[in-house]
Amino acid sequence: MLFEATRDLPLRDIKVQTPVALANTKKLDAKIMICPILRAALGMLDGIFKLIPDASVGFLGFQRNEKTLEAEFYYAKLPPDHKERIAIIIDPMFATGGTAIDAVNFLKSKGVKDIRFLALVSAPEGLKRFCEIHPDVPVFTTCIDDGLNENGYIIPGLGDAGDRVFNTVNS
């Protein structure tokens, strides 16, 4: 997914020492900011950071109001040069689209121009809503599930991704 999200970015030639010989290869030539949605996306961060080790990280904190199903903002920490970076927002679940919309609204309000969104599992309702509001922001997802239940959870989905990542599921 990360390859698809970065396929249009510029590359530069570099030399890398392999165990056998010096190799000519390519490296991303863009300033990137990975923006995990706290807390569930922290489970995705290490893998992405290994693929783009020169990236900066900008944290975005949203929590779901279980009554209204709306995202509630509570925290942000962006690198000082965030306006110059390409933002890749990561979140394992893309359900109603509310958190994604609010996260993009926040980054745009801070002057970020190039934003992309990566999600593992998505619902068609959330994708439709998001694309109507932010048609300029591409979404990359591995799976579009059947839809949402009455509680706004993806069906069949994975349940609460943060609880699953951090083993805090109520038994």
Chimera marker file (.cmm) of the C-alpha trace (Angstrom):
<marker_set name="trace">
<marker id="1" x="0.000" y="0.000" z="0.000" r="1" g="1" b="0" radius="0.5"/>
<marker id="2" x="2.804" y="2.383" z="0.855" r="1" g="1" b="0" radius="0.5"/>
<marker id="3" x="4.384" y="1.769" z="-2.536" r="1" g="1" b="0" radius="0.5"/>
<marker id="4" x="1.134" y="2.747" z="-4.240" r="1" g="1" b="0" radius="0.5"/>
<marker id="5" x="0.799" y="5.857" z="-2.070" r="1" g="1" b="0" radius="0.5"/>
<marker id="6" x="4.324" y="7.011" z="-2.968" r="1" g="1" b="0" radius="0.5"/>
<marker id="7" x="4.643" y="5.788" z="-6.559" r="1" g="1" b="0" radius="0.5"/>
<marker id="8" x="4.368" y="9.316" z="-8.027" r="1" g="1" b="0" radius="0.5"/>
<marker id="9" x="7.015" y="10.847" z="-5.752" r="1" g="1" b="0" radius="0.5"/>
<marker id="10" x="10.441" y="11.812" z="-7.103" r="1" g="1" b="0" radius="0.5"/>
<marker id="11" x="13.423" y="9.500" z="-6.705" r="1" g="1" b="0" radius="0.5"/>
<marker id="12" x="17.141" y="10.168" z="-6.621" r="1" g="1" b="0" radius="0.5"/>
<marker id="13" x="20.067" y="7.934" z="-7.446" r="1" g="1" b="0" radius="0.5"/>
<marker id="14" x="22.103" y="6.606" z="-4.526" r="1" g="1" b="0" radius="0.5"/>
<marker id="15" x="24.751" y="3.968" z="-3.930" r="1" g="1" b="0" radius="0.5"/>
<marker id="16" x="24.213" y="1.277" z="-1.302" r="1" g="1" b="0" radius="0.5"/>
<marker id="17" x="26.791" y="-1.142" z="0.002" r="1" g="1" b="0" radius="0.5"/>
<marker id="18" x="25.358" y="-4.654" z="-0.056" r="1" g="1" b="0" radius="0.5"/>
<marker id="19" x="27.146" y="-7.585" z="1.607" r="1" g="1" b="0" radius="0.5"/>
<marker id="20" x="28.648" y="-8.392" z="-1.809" r="1" g="1" b="0" radius="0.5"/>
<marker id="21" x="29.192" y="-5.130" z="-3.716" r="1" g="1" b="0" radius="0.5"/>
<marker id="22" x="28.230" y="-1.490" z="-4.183" r="1" g="1" b="0" radius="0.5"/>
<marker id="23" x="24.810" y="-1.158" z="-5.835" r="1" g="1" b="0" radius="0.5"/>
<marker id="24" x="23.229" y="1.728" z="-7.713" r="1" g="1" b="0" radius="0.5"/>
<marker id="25" x="19.636" y="2.199" z="-6.604" r="1" g="1" b="0" radius="0.5"/>
<marker id="26" x="16.916" y="4.793" z="-6.016" r="1" g="1" b="0" radius="0.5"/>
<marker id="27" x="15.637" y="6.550" z="-2.892" r="1" g="1" b="0" radius="0.5"/>
<marker id="28" x="12.582" y="8.729" z="-2.306" r="1" g="1" b="0" radius="0.5"/>
<marker id="29" x="13.505" y="12.362" z="-2.822" r="1" g="1" b="0" radius="0.5"/>
<marker id="30" x="10.607" y="13.938" z="-0.929" r="1" g="1" b="0" radius="0.5"/>
<marker id="31" x="10.027" y="15.177" z="2.588" r="1" g="1" b="0" radius="0.5"/>
<marker id="32" x="7.400" y="12.917" z="4.135" r="1" g="1" b="0" radius="0.5"/>
<marker id="33" x="5.449" y="13.124" z="7.364" r="1" g="1" b="0" radius="0.5"/>
<marker id="34" x="3.721" y="9.972" z="8.579" r="1" g="1" b="0" radius="0.5"/>
<marker id="35" x="0.638" y="10.885" z="10.629" r="1" g="1" b="0" radius="0.5"/>
<marker id="36" x="-0.750" y="8.015" z="12.690" r="1" g="1" b="0" radius="0.5"/>
<marker id="37" x="-4.203" y="8.483" z="14.156" r="1" g="1" b="0" radius="0.5"/>
<marker id="38" x="-3.728" y="7.693" z="17.840" r="1" g="1" b="0" radius="0.5"/>
<marker id="39" x="-3.854" y="5.075" z="19.153" r="1" g="1" b="0" radius="0.5"/>
<marker id="40" x="-4.741" y="2.265" z="16.755" r="1" g="1" b="0" radius="0.5"/>
<marker id="41" x="-2.396" y="3.408" z="13.966" r="1" g="1" b="0" radius="0.5"/>
<marker id="42" x="0.630" y="3.067" z="16.229" r="1" g="1" b="0" radius="0.5"/>
<marker id="43" x="0.515" y="-0.611" z="15.267" r="1" g="1" b="0" radius="0.5"/>
<marker id="44" x="1.187" y="0.394" z="11.638" r="1" g="1" b="0" radius="0.5"/>
<marker id="45" x="3.858" y="3.014" z="12.328" r="1" g="1" b="0" radius="0.5"/>
<marker id="46" x="6.948" y="0.825" z="12.773" r="1" g="1" b="0" radius="0.5"/>
<marker id="47" x="6.444" y="-1.002" z="9.486" r="1" g="1" b="0" radius="0.5"/>
<marker id="48" x="5.973" y="2.226" z="7.544" r="1" g="1" b="0" radius="0.5"/>
<marker id="49" x="8.864" y="3.927" z="9.318" r="1" g="1" b="0" radius="0.5"/>
<marker id="50" x="11.143" y="1.019" z="8.327" r="1" g="1" b="0" radius="0.5"/>
<marker id="51" x="10.259" y="1.605" z="4.672" r="1" g="1" b="0" radius="0.5"/>
<marker id="52" x="10.675" y="5.404" z="4.878" r="1" g="1" b="0" radius="0.5"/>
<marker id="53" x="13.273" y="5.898" z="7.647" r="1" g="1" b="0" radius="0.5"/>
<marker id="54" x="13.861" y="9.547" z="6.701" r="1" g="1" b="0" radius="0.5"/>
<marker id="55" x="10.219" y="10.457" z="7.332" r="1" g="1" b="0" radius="0.5"/>
<marker id="56" x="9.128" y="12.608" z="10.244" r="1" g="1" b="0" radius="0.5"/>
<marker id="57" x="6.156" y="11.655" z="12.376" r="1" g="1" b="0" radius="0.5"/>
<marker id="58" x="3.231" y="13.926" z="13.148" r="1" g="1" b="0" radius="0.5"/>
<marker id="59" x="0.778" y="12.555" z="15.697" r="1" g="1" b="0" radius="0.5"/>
<marker id="60" x="-2.965" y="13.168" z="15.454" r="1" g="1" b="0" radius="0.5"/>
<marker id="61" x="-5.191" y="12.258" z="18.396" r="1" g="1" b="0" radius="0.5"/>
<marker id="62" x="-8.869" y="11.572" z="17.834" r="1" g="1" b="0" radius="0.5"/>
<marker id="63" x="-11.228" y="9.451" z="19.862" r="1" g="1" b="0" radius="0.5"/>
<marker id="64" x="-14.641" y="8.235" z="18.885" r="1" g="1" b="0" radius="0.5"/>
<marker id="65" x="-17.645" y="9.518" z="20.804" r="1" g="1" b="0" radius="0.5"/>
<marker id="66" x="-19.598" y="6.290" z="21.273" r="1" g="1" b="0" radius="0.5"/>
<marker id="67" x="-22.943" y="8.139" z="21.437" r="1" g="1" b="0" radius="0.5"/>
<marker id="68" x="-22.634" y="10.406" z="18.402" r="1" g="1" b="0" radius="0.5"/>
<marker id="69" x="-20.084" y="8.229" z="16.511" r="1" g="1" b="0" radius="0.5"/>
<marker id="70" x="-18.238" y="11.473" z="15.746" r="1" g="1" b="0" radius="0.5"/>
<marker id="71" x="-14.483" y="11.929" z="16.072" r="1" g="1" b="0" radius="0.5"/>
<marker id="72" x="-13.323" y="14.140" z="18.927" r="1" g="1" b="0" radius="0.5"/>
<marker id="73" x="-9.941" y="15.830" z="18.539" r="1" g="1" b="0" radius="0.5"/>
<marker id="74" x="-7.655" y="15.790" z="21.583" r="1" g="1" b="0" radius="0.5"/>
<marker id="75" x="-4.004" y="16.040" z="20.478" r="1" g="1" b="0" radius="0.5"/>
<marker id="76" x="-1.609" y="16.978" z="17.682" r="1" g="1" b="0" radius="0.5"/>
<marker id="77" x="2.157" y="17.211" z="17.439" r="1" g="1" b="0" radius="0.5"/>
<marker id="78" x="3.572" y="18.041" z="14.012" r="1" g="1" b="0" radius="0.5"/>
<marker id="79" x="7.182" y="18.579" z="12.952" r="1" g="1" b="0" radius="0.5"/>
<marker id="80" x="8.149" y="22.264" z="12.600" r="1" g="1" b="0" radius="0.5"/>
<marker id="81" x="8.454" y="21.953" z="8.792" r="1" g="1" b="0" radius="0.5"/>
<marker id="82" x="5.094" y="20.163" z="8.343" r="1" g="1" b="0" radius="0.5"/>
<marker id="83" x="3.951" y="22.609" z="5.641" r="1" g="1" b="0" radius="0.5"/>
<marker id="84" x="6.818" y="21.444" z="3.415" r="1" g="1" b="0" radius="0.5"/>
<marker id="85" x="6.084" y="17.737" z="3.844" r="1" g="1" b="0" radius="0.5"/>
<marker id="86" x="3.826" y="15.253" z="2.116" r="1" g="1" b="0" radius="0.5"/>
<marker id="87" x="1.499" y="13.899" z="4.793" r="1" g="1" b="0" radius="0.5"/>
<marker id="88" x="0.575" y="10.230" z="4.804" r="1" g="1" b="0" radius="0.5"/>
<marker id="89" x="-2.179" y="9.693" z="7.360" r="1" g="1" b="0" radius="0.5"/>
<marker id="90" x="-2.417" y="6.120" z="8.627" r="1" g="1" b="0" radius="0.5"/>
<marker id="91" x="-5.350" y="4.500" z="10.410" r="1" g="1" b="0" radius="0.5"/>
<marker id="92" x="-6.200" y="0.801" z="10.366" r="1" g="1" b="0" radius="0.5"/>
<marker id="93" x="-9.978" y="1.313" z="10.176" r="1" g="1" b="0" radius="0.5"/>
<marker id="94" x="-11.819" y="3.685" z="7.835" r="1" g="1" b="0" radius="0.5"/>
<marker id="95" x="-15.433" y="3.321" z="9.021" r="1" g="1" b="0" radius="0.5"/>
<marker id="96" x="-17.742" y="6.373" z="8.936" r="1" g="1" b="0" radius="0.5"/>
<marker id="97" x="-15.015" y="8.607" z="7.513" r="1" g="1" b="0" radius="0.5"/>
<marker id="98" x="-15.428" y="11.141" z="10.324" r="1" g="1" b="0" radius="0.5"/>
<marker id="99" x="-11.937" y="10.811" z="11.762" r="1" g="1" b="0" radius="0.5"/>
<marker id="100" x="-10.376" y="10.837" z="8.288" r="1" g="1" b="0" radius="0.5"/>
<marker id="101" x="-12.287" y="13.981" z="7.310" r="1" g="1" b="0" radius="0.5"/>
<marker id="102" x="-11.362" y="15.760" z="10.540" r="1" g="1" b="0" radius="0.5"/>
<marker id="103" x="-7.695" y="14.708" z="10.270" r="1" g="1" b="0" radius="0.5"/>
<marker id="104" x="-7.454" y="16.075" z="6.723" r="1" g="1" b="0" radius="0.5"/>
<marker id="105" x="-9.295" y="19.254" z="7.733" r="1" g="1" b="0" radius="0.5"/>
<marker id="106" x="-6.784" y="19.728" z="10.559" r="1" g="1" b="0" radius="0.5"/>
<marker id="107" x="-3.715" y="19.215" z="8.343" r="1" g="1" b="0" radius="0.5"/>
<marker id="108" x="-5.100" y="21.519" z="5.651" r="1" g="1" b="0" radius="0.5"/>
<marker id="109" x="-5.764" y="24.186" z="8.296" r="1" g="1" b="0" radius="0.5"/>
<marker id="110" x="-2.079" y="23.906" z="9.251" r="1" g="1" b="0" radius="0.5"/>
<marker id="111" x="-0.969" y="24.518" z="5.663" r="1" g="1" b="0" radius="0.5"/>
<marker id="112" x="-0.231" y="20.954" z="4.539" r="1" g="1" b="0" radius="0.5"/>
<marker id="113" x="-0.855" y="20.776" z="0.778" r="1" g="1" b="0" radius="0.5"/>
<marker id="114" x="-0.200" y="17.148" z="-0.239" r="1" g="1" b="0" radius="0.5"/>
<marker id="115" x="-2.091" y="14.592" z="1.851" r="1" g="1" b="0" radius="0.5"/>
<marker id="116" x="-2.643" y="10.868" z="1.305" r="1" g="1" b="0" radius="0.5"/>
<marker id="117" x="-4.582" y="8.411" z="3.490" r="1" g="1" b="0" radius="0.5"/>
<marker id="118" x="-3.751" y="4.751" z="4.180" r="1" g="1" b="0" radius="0.5"/>
<marker id="119" x="-6.249" y="2.384" z="5.833" r="1" g="1" b="0" radius="0.5"/>
<marker id="120" x="-6.239" y="-1.376" z="6.191" r="1" g="1" b="0" radius="0.5"/>
<marker id="121" x="-9.998" y="-2.043" z="6.264" r="1" g="1" b="0" radius="0.5"/>
<marker id="122" x="-12.613" y="0.389" z="4.947" r="1" g="1" b="0" radius="0.5"/>
<marker id="123" x="-16.380" y="0.737" z="4.725" r="1" g="1" b="0" radius="0.5"/>
<marker id="124" x="-18.008" y="1.987" z="1.519" r="1" g="1" b="0" radius="0.5"/>
<marker id="125" x="-20.117" y="4.556" z="3.413" r="1" g="1" b="0" radius="0.5"/>
<marker id="126" x="-17.052" y="6.225" z="4.925" r="1" g="1" b="0" radius="0.5"/>
<marker id="127" x="-15.130" y="6.217" z="1.667" r="1" g="1" b="0" radius="0.5"/>
<marker id="128" x="-18.058" y="7.800" z="-0.185" r="1" g="1" b="0" radius="0.5"/>
<marker id="129" x="-18.499" y="10.522" z="2.456" r="1" g="1" b="0" radius="0.5"/>
<marker id="130" x="-14.754" y="11.247" z="2.572" r="1" g="1" b="0" radius="0.5"/>
<marker id="131" x="-14.351" y="11.435" z="-1.213" r="1" g="1" b="0" radius="0.5"/>
<marker id="132" x="-17.260" y="13.881" z="-1.479" r="1" g="1" b="0" radius="0.5"/>
<marker id="133" x="-15.591" y="16.234" z="1.016" r="1" g="1" b="0" radius="0.5"/>
<marker id="134" x="-11.925" y="15.682" z="0.086" r="1" g="1" b="0" radius="0.5"/>
<marker id="135" x="-11.792" y="14.575" z="-3.573" r="1" g="1" b="0" radius="0.5"/>
<marker id="136" x="-8.191" y="15.854" z="-3.740" r="1" g="1" b="0" radius="0.5"/>
<marker id="137" x="-6.924" y="13.354" z="-1.125" r="1" g="1" b="0" radius="0.5"/>
<marker id="138" x="-6.267" y="9.824" z="-2.394" r="1" g="1" b="0" radius="0.5"/>
<marker id="139" x="-7.194" y="6.903" z="-0.142" r="1" g="1" b="0" radius="0.5"/>
<marker id="140" x="-5.281" y="3.630" z="-0.266" r="1" g="1" b="0" radius="0.5"/>
<marker id="141" x="-6.904" y="0.625" z="1.405" r="1" g="1" b="0" radius="0.5"/>
<marker id="142" x="-6.345" y="-3.115" z="1.348" r="1" g="1" b="0" radius="0.5"/>
<marker id="143" x="-9.999" y="-4.046" z="1.738" r="1" g="1" b="0" radius="0.5"/>
<marker id="144" x="-13.469" y="-2.555" z="1.376" r="1" g="1" b="0" radius="0.5"/>
<marker id="145" x="-15.797" y="-4.551" z="3.615" r="1" g="1" b="0" radius="0.5"/>
<marker id="146" x="-19.593" y="-4.857" z="3.334" r="1" g="1" b="0" radius="0.5"/>
<marker id="147" x="-20.619" y="-1.797" z="5.316" r="1" g="1" b="0" radius="0.5"/>
<marker id="148" x="-21.341" y="-0.454" z="8.790" r="1" g="1" b="0" radius="0.5"/>
<marker id="149" x="-23.528" y="-1.791" z="11.585" r="1" g="1" b="0" radius="0.5"/>
<marker id="150" x="-25.846" y="0.311" z="13.768" r="1" g="1" b="0" radius="0.5"/>
<marker id="151" x="-22.878" y="1.210" z="16.005" r="1" g="1" b="0" radius="0.5"/>
<marker id="152" x="-20.775" y="2.485" z="13.098" r="1" g="1" b="0" radius="0.5"/>
<marker id="153" x="-18.416" y="-0.512" z="13.140" r="1" g="1" b="0" radius="0.5"/>
<marker id="154" x="-17.212" y="-2.077" z="9.913" r="1" g="1" b="0" radius="0.5"/>
<marker id="155" x="-18.904" y="-5.378" z="9.005" r="1" g="1" b="0" radius="0.5"/>
<marker id="156" x="-17.383" y="-7.895" z="9.070" r="1" g="1" b="0" radius="0.5"/>
<marker id="157" x="-14.384" y="-5.750" z="10.057" r="1" g="1" b="0" radius="0.5"/>
<marker id="158" x="-12.023" y="-6.408" z="12.938" r="1" g="1" b="0" radius="0.5"/>
<marker id="159" x="-13.747" y="-4.775" z="15.891" r="1" g="1" b="0" radius="0.5"/>
<marker id="160" x="-11.891" y="-1.996" z="17.701" r="1" g="1" b="0" radius="0.5"/>
<marker id="161" x="-8.434" y="-1.928" z="16.117" r="1" g="1" b="0" radius="0.5"/>
<marker id="162" x="-6.834" y="-0.070" z="19.041" r="1" g="1" b="0" radius="0.5"/>
<marker id="163" x="-8.102" y="-2.661" z="21.503" r="1" g="1" b="0" radius="0.5"/>
<marker id="164" x="-6.816" y="-5.451" z="19.275" r="1" g="1" b="0" radius="0.5"/>
<marker id="165" x="-3.375" y="-3.864" z="18.790" r="1" g="1" b="0" radius="0.5"/>
<marker id="166" x="-2.895" y="-3.159" z="22.494" r="1" g="1" b="0" radius="0.5"/>
<marker id="167" x="-4.724" y="-6.224" z="23.866" r="1" g="1" b="0" radius="0.5"/>
<marker id="168" x="-7.295" y="-4.190" z="25.782" r="1" g="1" b="0" radius="0.5"/>
<marker id="169" x="-10.398" y="-5.983" z="24.475" r="1" g="1" b="0" radius="0.5"/>
<marker id="170" x="-12.976" y="-6.566" z="27.192" r="1" g="1" b="0" radius="0.5"/>
<marker id="171" x="-13.611" y="-10.276" z="27.617" r="1" g="1" b="0" radius="0.5"/>
<link id1="1" id2="2" r="1" g="1" b="0" radius="0.2"/>
<link id1="2" id2="3" r="1" g="1" b="0" radius="0.2"/>
<link id1="3" id2="4" r="1" g="1" b="0" radius="0.2"/>
<link id1="4" id2="5" r="1" g="1" b="0" radius="0.2"/>
<link id1="5" id2="6" r="1" g="1" b="0" radius="0.2"/>
<link id1="6" id2="7" r="1" g="1" b="0" radius="0.2"/>
<link id1="7" id2="8" r="1" g="1" b="0" radius="0.2"/>
<link id1="8" id2="9" r="1" g="1" b="0" radius="0.2"/>
<link id1="9" id2="10" r="1" g="1" b="0" radius="0.2"/>
<link id1="10" id2="11" r="1" g="1" b="0" radius="0.2"/>
<link id1="11" id2="12" r="1" g="1" b="0" radius="0.2"/>
<link id1="12" id2="13" r="1" g="1" b="0" radius="0.2"/>
<link id1="13" id2="14" r="1" g="1" b="0" radius="0.2"/>
<link id1="14" id2="15" r="1" g="1" b="0" radius="0.2"/>
<link id1="15" id2="16" r="1" g="1" b="0" radius="0.2"/>
<link id1="16" id2="17" r="1" g="1" b="0" radius="0.2"/>
<link id1="17" id2="18" r="1" g="1" b="0" radius="0.2"/>
<link id1="18" id2="19" r="1" g="1" b="0" radius="0.2"/>
<link id1="19" id2="20" r="1" g="1" b="0" radius="0.2"/>
<link id1="20" id2="21" r="1" g="1" b="0" radius="0.2"/>
<link id1="21" id2="22" r="1" g="1" b="0" radius="0.2"/>
<link id1="22" id2="23" r="1" g="1" b="0" radius="0.2"/>
<link id1="23" id2="24" r="1" g="1" b="0" radius="0.2"/>
<link id1="24" id2="25" r="1" g="1" b="0" radius="0.2"/>
<link id1="25" id2="26" r="1" g="1" b="0" radius="0.2"/>
<link id1="26" id2="27" r="1" g="1" b="0" radius="0.2"/>
<link id1="27" id2="28" r="1" g="1" b="0" radius="0.2"/>
<link id1="28" id2="29" r="1" g="1" b="0" radius="0.2"/>
<link id1="29" id2="30" r="1" g="1" b="0" radius="0.2"/>
<link id1="30" id2="31" r="1" g="1" b="0" radius="0.2"/>
<link id1="31" id2="32" r="1" g="1" b="0" radius="0.2"/>
<link id1="32" id2="33" r="1" g="1" b="0" radius="0.2"/>
<link id1="33" id2="34" r="1" g="1" b="0" radius="0.2"/>
<link id1="34" id2="35" r="1" g="1" b="0" radius="0.2"/>
<link id1="35" id2="36" r="1" g="1" b="0" radius="0.2"/>
<link id1="36" id2="37" r="1" g="1" b="0" radius="0.2"/>
<link id1="37" id2="38" r="1" g="1" b="0" radius="0.2"/>
<link id1="38" id2="39" r="1" g="1" b="0" radius="0.2"/>
<link id1="39" id2="40" r="1" g="1" b="0" radius="0.2"/>
<link id1="40" id2="41" r="1" g="1" b="0" radius="0.2"/>
<link id1="41" id2="42" r="1" g="1" b="0" radius="0.2"/>
<link id1="42" id2="43" r="1" g="1" b="0" radius="0.2"/>
<link id1="43" id2="44" r="1" g="1" b="0" radius="0.2"/>
<link id1="44" id2="45" r="1" g="1" b="0" radius="0.2"/>
<link id1="45" id2="46" r="1" g="1" b="0" radius="0.2"/>
<link id1="46" id2="47" r="1" g="1" b="0" radius="0.2"/>
<link id1="47" id2="48" r="1" g="1" b="0" radius="0.2"/>
<link id1="48" id2="49" r="1" g="1" b="0" radius="0.2"/>
<link id1="49" id2="50" r="1" g="1" b="0" radius="0.2"/>
<link id1="50" id2="51" r="1" g="1" b="0" radius="0.2"/>
<link id1="51" id2="52" r="1" g="1" b="0" radius="0.2"/>
<link id1="52" id2="53" r="1" g="1" b="0" radius="0.2"/>
<link id1="53" id2="54" r="1" g="1" b="0" radius="0.2"/>
<link id1="54" id2="55" r="1" g="1" b="0" radius="0.2"/>
<link id1="55" id2="56" r="1" g="1" b="0" radius="0.2"/>
<link id1="56" id2="57" r="1" g="1" b="0" radius="0.2"/>
<link id1="57" id2="58" r="1" g="1" b="0" radius="0.2"/>
<link id1="58" id2="59" r="1" g="1" b="0" radius="0.2"/>
<link id1="59" id2="60" r="1" g="1" b="0" radius="0.2"/>
<link id1="60" id2="61" r="1" g="1" b="0" radius="0.2"/>
<link id1="61" id2="62" r="1" g="1" b="0" radius="0.2"/>
<link id1="62" id2="63" r="1" g="1" b="0" radius="0.2"/>
<link id1="63" id2="64" r="1" g="1" b="0" radius="0.2"/>
<link id1="64" id2="65" r="1" g="1" b="0" radius="0.2"/>
<link id1="65" id2="66" r="1" g="1" b="0" radius="0.2"/>
<link id1="66" id2="67" r="1" g="1" b="0" radius="0.2"/>
<link id1="67" id2="68" r="1" g="1" b="0" radius="0.2"/>
<link id1="68" id2="69" r="1" g="1" b="0" radius="0.2"/>
<link id1="69" id2="70" r="1" g="1" b="0" radius="0.2"/>
<link id1="70" id2="71" r="1" g="1" b="0" radius="0.2"/>
<link id1="71" id2="72" r="1" g="1" b="0" radius="0.2"/>
<link id1="72" id2="73" r="1" g="1" b="0" radius="0.2"/>
<link id1="73" id2="74" r="1" g="1" b="0" radius="0.2"/>
<link id1="74" id2="75" r="1" g="1" b="0" radius="0.2"/>
<link id1="75" id2="76" r="1" g="1" b="0" radius="0.2"/>
<link id1="76" id2="77" r="1" g="1" b="0" radius="0.2"/>
<link id1="77" id2="78" r="1" g="1" b="0" radius="0.2"/>
<link id1="78" id2="79" r="1" g="1" b="0" radius="0.2"/>
<link id1="79" id2="80" r="1" g="1" b="0" radius="0.2"/>
<link id1="80" id2="81" r="1" g="1" b="0" radius="0.2"/>
<link id1="81" id2="82" r="1" g="1" b="0" radius="0.2"/>
<link id1="82" id2="83" r="1" g="1" b="0" radius="0.2"/>
<link id1="83" id2="84" r="1" g="1" b="0" radius="0.2"/>
<link id1="84" id2="85" r="1" g="1" b="0" radius="0.2"/>
<link id1="85" id2="86" r="1" g="1" b="0" radius="0.2"/>
<link id1="86" id2="87" r="1" g="1" b="0" radius="0.2"/>
<link id1="87" id2="88" r="1" g="1" b="0" radius="0.2"/>
<link id1="88" id2="89" r="1" g="1" b="0" radius="0.2"/>
<link id1="89" id2="90" r="1" g="1" b="0" radius="0.2"/>
<link id1="90" id2="91" r="1" g="1" b="0" radius="0.2"/>
<link id1="91" id2="92" r="1" g="1" b="0" radius="0.2"/>
<link id1="92" id2="93" r="1" g="1" b="0" radius="0.2"/>
<link id1="93" id2="94" r="1" g="1" b="0" radius="0.2"/>
<link id1="94" id2="95" r="1" g="1" b="0" radius="0.2"/>
<link id1="95" id2="96" r="1" g="1" b="0" radius="0.2"/>
<link id1="96" id2="97" r="1" g="1" b="0" radius="0.2"/>
<link id1="97" id2="98" r="1" g="1" b="0" radius="0.2"/>
<link id1="98" id2="99" r="1" g="1" b="0" radius="0.2"/>
<link id1="99" id2="100" r="1" g="1" b="0" radius="0.2"/>
<link id1="100" id2="101" r="1" g="1" b="0" radius="0.2"/>
<link id1="101" id2="102" r="1" g="1" b="0" radius="0.2"/>
<link id1="102" id2="103" r="1" g="1" b="0" radius="0.2"/>
<link id1="103" id2="104" r="1" g="1" b="0" radius="0.2"/>
<link id1="104" id2="105" r="1" g="1" b="0" radius="0.2"/>
<link id1="105" id2="106" r="1" g="1" b="0" radius="0.2"/>
<link id1="106" id2="107" r="1" g="1" b="0" radius="0.2"/>
<link id1="107" id2="108" r="1" g="1" b="0" radius="0.2"/>
<link id1="108" id2="109" r="1" g="1" b="0" radius="0.2"/>
<link id1="109" id2="110" r="1" g="1" b="0" radius="0.2"/>
<link id1="110" id2="111" r="1" g="1" b="0" radius="0.2"/>
<link id1="111" id2="112" r="1" g="1" b="0" radius="0.2"/>
<link id1="112" id2="113" r="1" g="1" b="0" radius="0.2"/>
<link id1="113" id2="114" r="1" g="1" b="0" radius="0.2"/>
<link id1="114" id2="115" r="1" g="1" b="0" radius="0.2"/>
<link id1="115" id2="116" r="1" g="1" b="0" radius="0.2"/>
<link id1="116" id2="117" r="1" g="1" b="0" radius="0.2"/>
<link id1="117" id2="118" r="1" g="1" b="0" radius="0.2"/>
<link id1="118" id2="119" r="1" g="1" b="0" radius="0.2"/>
<link id1="119" id2="120" r="1" g="1" b="0" radius="0.2"/>
<link id1="120" id2="121" r="1" g="1" b="0" radius="0.2"/>
<link id1="121" id2="122" r="1" g="1" b="0" radius="0.2"/>
<link id1="122" id2="123" r="1" g="1" b="0" radius="0.2"/>
<link id1="123" id2="124" r="1" g="1" b="0" radius="0.2"/>
<link id1="124" id2="125" r="1" g="1" b="0" radius="0.2"/>
<link id1="125" id2="126" r="1" g="1" b="0" radius="0.2"/>
<link id1="126" id2="127" r="1" g="1" b="0" radius="0.2"/>
<link id1="127" id2="128" r="1" g="1" b="0" radius="0.2"/>
<link id1="128" id2="129" r="1" g="1" b="0" radius="0.2"/>
<link id1="129" id2="130" r="1" g="1" b="0" radius="0.2"/>
<link id1="130" id2="131" r="1" g="1" b="0" radius="0.2"/>
<link id1="131" id2="132" r="1" g="1" b="0" radius="0.2"/>
<link id1="132" id2="133" r="1" g="1" b="0" radius="0.2"/>
<link id1="133" id2="134" r="1" g="1" b="0" radius="0.2"/>
<link id1="134" id2="135" r="1" g="1" b="0" radius="0.2"/>
<link id1="135" id2="136" r="1" g="1" b="0" radius="0.2"/>
<link id1="136" id2="137" r="1" g="1" b="0" radius="0.2"/>
<link id1="137" id2="138" r="1" g="1" b="0" radius="0.2"/>
<link id1="138" id2="139" r="1" g="1" b="0" radius="0.2"/>
<link id1="139" id2="140" r="1" g="1" b="0" radius="0.2"/>
<link id1="140" id2="141" r="1" g="1" b="0" radius="0.2"/>
<link id1="141" id2="142" r="1" g="1" b="0" radius="0.2"/>
<link id1="142" id2="143" r="1" g="1" b="0" radius="0.2"/>
<link id1="143" id2="144" r="1" g="1" b="0" radius="0.2"/>
<link id1="144" id2="145" r="1" g="1" b="0" radius="0.2"/>
<link id1="145" id2="146" r="1" g="1" b="0" radius="0.2"/>
<link id1="146" id2="147" r="1" g="1" b="0" radius="0.2"/>
<link id1="147" id2="148" r="1" g="1" b="0" radius="0.2"/>
<link id1="148" id2="149" r="1" g="1" b="0" radius="0.2"/>
<link id1="149" id2="150" r="1" g="1" b="0" radius="0.2"/>
<link id1="150" id2="151" r="1" g="1" b="0" radius="0.2"/>
<link id1="151" id2="152" r="1" g="1" b="0" radius="0.2"/>
<link id1="152" id2="153" r="1" g="1" b="0" radius="0.2"/>
<link id1="153" id2="154" r="1" g="1" b="0" radius="0.2"/>
<link id1="154" id2="155" r="1" g="1" b="0" radius="0.2"/>
<link id1="155" id2="156" r="1" g="1" b="0" radius="0.2"/>
<link id1="156" id2="157" r="1" g="1" b="0" radius="0.2"/>
<link id1="157" id2="158" r="1" g="1" b="0" radius="0.2"/>
<link id1="158" id2="159" r="1" g="1" b="0" radius="0.2"/>
<link id1="159" id2="160" r="1" g="1" b="0" radius="0.2"/>
<link id1="160" id2="161" r="1" g="1" b="0" radius="0.2"/>
<link id1="161" id2="162" r="1" g="1" b="0" radius="0.2"/>
<link id1="162" id2="163" r="1" g="1" b="0" radius="0.2"/>
<link id1="163" id2="164" r="1" g="1" b="0" radius="0.2"/>
<link id1="164" id2="165" r="1" g="1" b="0" radius="0.2"/>
<link id1="165" id2="166" r="1" g="1" b="0" radius="0.2"/>
<link id1="166" id2="167" r="1" g="1" b="0" radius="0.2"/>
<link id1="167" id2="168" r="1" g="1" b="0" radius="0.2"/>
<link id1="168" id2="169" r="1" g="1" b="0" radius="0.2"/>
<link id1="169" id2="170" r="1" g="1" b="0" radius="0.2"/>
<link id1="170" id2="171" r="1" g="1" b="0" radius="0.2"/>
</marker_set>
